[in-house]
Amino acid sequence: MAEGFARAAGVEAYSAGTEPAGYVHPVAVQVMAEKGIDISAQTSKELDLHLAQTMDAVITVCGEADETCPAIPHVNRLHWPVPDPAKATGTQEEVDSVFRAVRDDLARRVSDLLEESKR
């Protein structure tokens, strides 16, 4: 979702995981569409260390990512401790609510980061 917000803002962004699921969660696609952002063409992919070394920043989300992401020299590393919405349980309405909360948190964080980078 963070990649979707960054790309919608005109920023080149890539998302990857140390243990990718192999798909983009359909509820993530759904809740991003509610904000007018189509992430249905995004893919779940493994971290490419060579590509990561060319980035201005590497941002980990969720606790496990911060612990398992390898150190990348000379790249600004940030961690955004958001819950993994794919682990949400309950009714569909409750799961959707978790995804929306994470979506809104990531939207704010991406916006704040982009504003900070302008200073």
Phi, psi and omega per residue, in radians:
M1 nan -0.661 3.122
A2 -1.081 -0.715 3.088
E3 -1.028 -0.739 3.131
G4 -1.065 -0.769 3.113
F5 -1.143 -0.733 3.140
A6 -1.112 -0.802 3.137
R7 -1.114 -0.667 3.107
A8 -1.109 -0.471 3.104
A9 -1.515 0.029 3.105
G10 1.542 0.281 -3.114
V11 -1.783 2.352 3.058
E12 -1.247 2.093 -3.070
A13 -2.465 2.614 3.112
Y14 -2.370 2.388 3.038
S15 -1.991 2.576 -3.137
A16 -2.751 2.927 3.141
G17 -2.380 2.776 3.058
T18 -1.368 -0.386 3.057
E19 -2.422 1.274 -3.067
P20 -1.113 2.529 -3.109
A21 -1.304 -0.377 -3.114
G22 1.679 -0.068 3.124
Y23 -2.741 2.798 3.007
V24 -1.606 2.233 -3.056
H25 -1.002 2.277 -3.102
P26 -1.054 -0.511 3.108
V27 -1.257 -0.566 3.049
A28 -1.102 -0.760 3.104
V29 -1.050 -0.779 -3.115
Q30 -1.082 -0.864 -3.054
V31 -1.277 -0.481 3.047
M32 -1.243 -0.642 3.088
A33 -1.065 -0.557 3.088
E34 -1.065 -0.437 3.114
K35 -1.721 0.118 3.104
G36 1.414 0.326 -3.130
I37 -2.031 2.142 -3.113
D38 -1.680 1.952 3.096
I39 -1.913 0.247 -3.057
S40 -1.136 -0.386 3.125
A41 -1.572 -0.114 3.096
Q42 -1.207 2.723 3.136
T43 -2.216 2.709 3.037
S44 -1.502 2.106 -3.064
K45 -2.402 2.817 -3.140
E46 -1.403 2.643 3.109
L47 -1.054 2.241 3.092
D48 -1.806 1.795 -3.073
L49 -1.085 -0.633 3.118
H50 -1.091 -0.822 3.109
L51 -1.123 -0.736 -3.118
A52 -1.036 -0.562 -3.138
Q53 -1.190 -0.254 3.134
T54 -1.666 -0.028 -3.056
M55 -1.460 2.716 3.005
D56 -1.321 -0.573 -3.126
A57 -2.650 2.622 2.975
V58 -2.092 2.192 -3.085
I59 -2.057 2.139 3.063
T60 -1.709 2.543 3.060
V61 -2.215 2.652 -3.084
C62 1.256 2.578 -3.061
G63 -1.024 -0.759 -3.074
E64 -1.096 -0.635 -3.101
A65 -1.123 -0.705 3.141
D66 -1.112 -0.640 -3.098
E67 -1.358 -0.514 -3.025
T68 -1.847 -0.194 3.139
C69 -1.235 2.244 3.140
P70 -1.204 2.702 3.065
A71 -1.188 2.384 3.139
I72 -2.142 1.857 -3.065
P73 -1.014 2.473 3.022
H74 1.155 0.346 3.102
V75 -2.135 2.266 3.112
N76 -1.086 2.206 -3.101
R77 -2.002 2.192 3.100
L78 -2.138 2.652 3.030
H79 -2.213 2.217 3.069
W80 -1.923 1.816 -3.058
P81 -1.365 1.404 3.089
V82 -1.859 2.618 3.112
P83 -1.182 2.628 3.094
D84 -1.410 1.892 -3.074
P85 -1.154 -0.387 3.118
A86 -1.139 -0.290 3.126
K87 -1.619 0.033 -3.121
A88 -1.139 2.512 3.108
T89 -2.239 2.925 3.122
G90 2.067 -2.797 3.119
T91 -1.219 2.880 3.105
Q92 -1.023 -0.657 3.108
E93 -1.094 -0.713 3.119
E94 -1.181 -0.732 3.108
V95 -1.115 -0.810 3.106
D96 -1.002 -0.698 3.140
S97 -1.096 -0.700 3.101
V98 -1.121 -0.801 3.115
F99 -1.049 -0.724 3.138
R100 -1.146 -0.688 3.123
A101 -1.114 -0.760 3.118
V102 -1.155 -0.747 3.104
R103 -0.971 -0.849 -3.091
D104 -1.167 -0.642 3.080
D105 -1.119 -0.802 3.134
L106 -1.144 -0.651 3.090
A107 -1.025 -0.787 3.136
R108 -1.135 -0.765 -3.110
R109 -1.136 -0.745 3.112
V110 -1.111 -0.789 3.127
S111 -1.049 -0.793 3.129
D112 -1.081 -0.746 -3.138
L113 -1.111 -0.745 -3.139
L114 -1.159 -0.679 3.080
E115 -1.127 -0.747 3.136
E116 -1.107 -0.636 -3.117
S117 -1.224 -0.332 3.122
K118 -1.368 -0.334 -3.082
R119 -1.365 nan nan
